[in-house]
Amino acid sequence: MNFDLIQYYCREKHFRTMRSIAETAVQSRPDDAVMKLQYCTALILENRIGEALRELELFTSKGDTELAITVAMIHAQNLCDIPDNETIFSLENRLKAERKRASELALYYAANFYLQLQIFDKAKELTELIFQQNQSSVRGWLMKGWLELNGGNLTDAIDCFNNVLLQENQNFSAALGEIYCLSVGDALHRLNQLIVKYPKLTPPLMEKMKFLLADRDWDQCAEFANRILEVDEANILALEFRILYNLCARGDTEFVLNHYEELILALHNREPNNWFLYFEFGQVLCRTGGKNLNLLQISMKFVQEALNLDPNNVAVNIEMANQFYLLGNYQKSVDICKKVALIDDSATEALIGLIKCRLMDNGLNEEIKQQIDFLLEVYNKDTNPDLLALQATYEPENIAAKLLKKAIELKFIYVKNLRFGIKYLIALDATFILDVLQRFSFIDESFQIEVLKKLTDVIPGLLDLWLLLAQVYINSNANMDAERILRHIIENLDASNADANLNLALILINQKRYREAESTLELCLSQNLNARSKPLFHFLMGKIKKHENNHGECIDSMLNALNYMTESDHLKSLDLASLYLDLSQSYQMMRQPSQATEAIQKATLLLEGSPQEDRILVARADLELWKNNPDQALTLLSSILPKSSLYHEAQMKIAEIHLKFNKDSIKFVECHKQLAEKDPSHENLINLAEAYFSIRKIDDAVEVYEKILRKKFDPKLCKKLAELYCKCHQYDKAMRCYREAGPDGSVDLAQLLFRMEQWESAEMTLAHVPILDKALLLSKIKEKLGDIPSAVNLLNEAYQKVGRNNDSIAAQFCCQMAEHEASQQNFESAIEHYKQAIAHCERNKTDVTAIQISLSKLYLQKNDFGSCQSICSTLLSKDANNEMALLLSGDLSFRKCDFLSASNLFHKLLSKKPDYWLALVRMIEVKRRMGVLSEVNTYLKNAYEVNSADPGLAYCTGLFHWFNGDLSEAITNFNAVKHDAEWGQQALYNMVEIYLSGLEDHETAQSLLQEIEPNSSEEETNRSLLVNFVLLASKDKQLVEKAMNELTLLGSRDVLRIGASLGLAMGYMLQKQPQRARNVLKIIAKTTWQYEEAEYLERCWLLLAEHYVQSGKYELAFELIKKILLYNSGSSKAHELCGMIAEKEHKYGDPIAHYVKAWALNNRRDPNLGHRLASLYLKNKRYADSISVCHTVLKENPDYSRIKKDVYEKSLSLLRT
């Protein structure tokens, strides 16, 4: 086994370890010539030639090792500083004689010596002699296997190793050789067997660690490294792999800085003279660490150790020069390159190194170009990436890009046949590729992305690779990919990295995700205070402040960005241009024109000749427009040439100036015509068509679209033309275009048919459209067709298909299902759908406010006040001015009968937005129920001043007049908005109520009912109730009977049960069945007050109270009236009944006070109430008050003679006497 271990460590180039094993074996068996030979071989490999020769000359018993000893002595003599030619001549003669008589074993030991020193041709020659003696020689096949393996002939090698294992199945060296020939998976399987067979041996564990790395299983590789270090704490390979794992896989440079000395100590103790191991690890650190200065200083320590052991080694010196170059110490690199040139004047790398350093020091000049040309002539550039990179420095960009791509491709070719590991990483040289991509950004972005993806797969912990990949994605506008990369850096590599955080914030700002951007900047600052010294940090913060309309802070941030700019850390010209433009715009918003102008002037000077120059010109034009100088703006925009990327934008602005500032529609269209003539692209032609449409030249617009479609049919443009026909109300032509657009136009056609209320046709149009594309529209169609269960099932099917693949669409499906379920009073199901929608939005990081509002409305509708309040409180804690949350909180207070709180909330809304009509409607209702309706006048006045023409104002005014008793005014205002999409239907309902209960004109009410178009089952039920009220108002016996039957059916449902009961009670009164009416009203009297049917419930209570008053049941009546006034202290009728009760029973207070209240709340409109009050004043000898009331009644009702004769004349007479 010792012999096999020595061969293993020799292959690993661990020569001191190899010598130690041989030395230990010789000490235990002094006559073991084979071990003595291996000891001497190790001395030669360690370059201890003198010691090796002395040991070889001391051999007494040679035997089968005699030939190998002679070979070793010749080789050692040749390595001496002054070879002894006589001795060599004598030894070579002896070698010839020994070869002739050498046994199979002697030939094997000699061949093995050559193999160990990598003299493969002589090893092969002796192996052939072995086979001449014995065709089935195990040692011959073993030697041939290793020779084939070193030559890369894996198939032949594995055959050789198999031949050995067939004869000696325990042969460790053959088993390892076979493993090297297998695929990684098979190799790992065989290594597991080997580890079980040799549990105390370290080499199988080391090889498994290498193969795990070859499989790029970094975590398992690190685990095995730790396992080895548990039994062998100074194992060199395990220490190397542990460092590589932390550097290459985890990007943990701190670990490398803290643990590299452990590896140096292990090398000092175990391989003190092994320059190669120091050199190799110094190389791999340099080539995997990017240009990290700390890592370069560590890698140089390893290379320096190698240099100390072999000062004149060309490869080591070249590596040291390269690392000084990467550190930026060009003079030191030049000195070493000159030293190498003295050692070996043919060393290409030294000459290349010299030129690279001079290029970085002095820039490209004629002399350096000539030196590069000389190297290109002398050496083959096609196989040297460095030469290709040098040539690229002076070639035009298109040629340079090809050369650099070839240089990078060569690096990947070098590693094509290498198993992943240290040699692979050195040959690939990620640092070189990274340097090329960073310095030559003009290489096409797709190639850069492809290369960087490969490198991040190879070295996932190299932060600079990820940062550059993110930057390339940003440059190519692949913001989603860039964001993914940057989040990976922050979450997995370095949360404090300022560049990653700032670039992520930049992307978020470009996507208008300002809150996320601000959070990213704040997190960045908390992790890395140095971020504050970066100009990009302040620039981005300024962008956020500008978006928030905080222009003062925006200006401060932008100025800070300019102050922090240095030669090494400055904004790109694109961002610098944006900074000055934002700065100027913020100055404009702060009304500081001189500073705004100064910012643009500075930008003009700094960016003159840059790609941003025209962008500044456009900004200057915008500034002139802000100053109301359209002519100057036109001059500036006209100076932008057609070759500019902003030419199109400039011309569009010119067109806009002609239209908006100069009111010149001809020049406006002319601009678009010129653009279309110069570049008849779809976009320009579409803009021309839109320009025609905007100035009402419809035929010309249509002509342009038709021209486009004649040139090349395009379904999208066909849809555009259809939209234009829709704008012109030419729906037949629009439908034709949608049909011609094919599948692309199906959904749009269905939407048009939906708007035209052709539900069945719309449904048929969607028949072959994929469910995810049509679900939302088709469900609405099914709702219109009255098939809500099918609508919900359809949406649910679509929802199940989309799953979590698209949270945005899934949320829409959930919301629409919720709306459908709510319309069917399936509140629990609707709530669940809204909650699912919120979950999807939160996962998608989109705003859930609108859905929360809908959910809180639903809770309010089902009287779950706690849940409603909880959502509103949450929304208001985030935004104290959230209009809908305030409105719902007001509604909630209203339903709880906390009218004062409701009034305060509605007041807050109306103070900020007087024309917030929903809030004003609620306020009118609240003030009416508080009995202070007159206070509404102020709100109506404020709304009028803000938006006098809006239908919402007319509706609110009508509502106020209705509640105030001004029925004709109410009708006038409601009639003005009855065709309005938002207020029309409710205005019609109100008018029907007025004509039924106030004006007692059932025929007009009937005609108005014909105009109502219910949009839901709930509205249909409301309309049915009013239809029956109209029938009752007719007082026709048959019609009343019909109404009673319908109302009985309506009363059996939960919806509008109270309204139907009110109708039944009224019907029974008409049918002279007062007892049945009372029975119905008594049942309803026990119902809890709810907003939805409050009006009908209060009317039921009033009817029953009136009956009790007429029956002399004053206590029962008074209890009902108290309940009414609790919910509606503005009820005139309730106060009137109180007055009537007080007239009969004095314990119920002063009847005059009750009548006065009722009279005021009625706006002094009811002549009968006026008569009661005037009579009571007369009775109480308050003649002047009586006369005053009579005057009011007679002014409004001059034909009301009863009050004149009974009260007025008596009061007047009594007052005179």
PyMOL commands that set and color helices and strands:
alter all, ss='L'
color gray80, all
select helices_A, chain A and resi 2-11+15-28+33-45+49-57+63-79+85-101+104-116+120-133+138-150+154-167+172-181+184-197+203-214+218-231+236-249+253-270+275-288+293-309+314-327+330-343+348-362+366-378+381-383+385-392+397-414+422-428+430-439+445-458+463-475+479-493+498-510+514-527+529-533+535-547+551-564+573-589+593-606+613-626+630-638+647-660+665-678+682-694+698-711+715-727+731-740+743-755+759-765+771-784+788-802+807-823+827-844+849-861+865-878+883-895+899-912+917-930+933-946+951-963+967-976+984-998+1002-1011+1017-1034+1037-1051+1057-1070+1074-1085+1091-1110+1114-1127+1132-1144+1146-1148+1151-1161+1167-1179+1183-1196+1201-1216
alter helices_A, ss='H'
color red, helices_A
deselect
rebuild
show_as cartoon
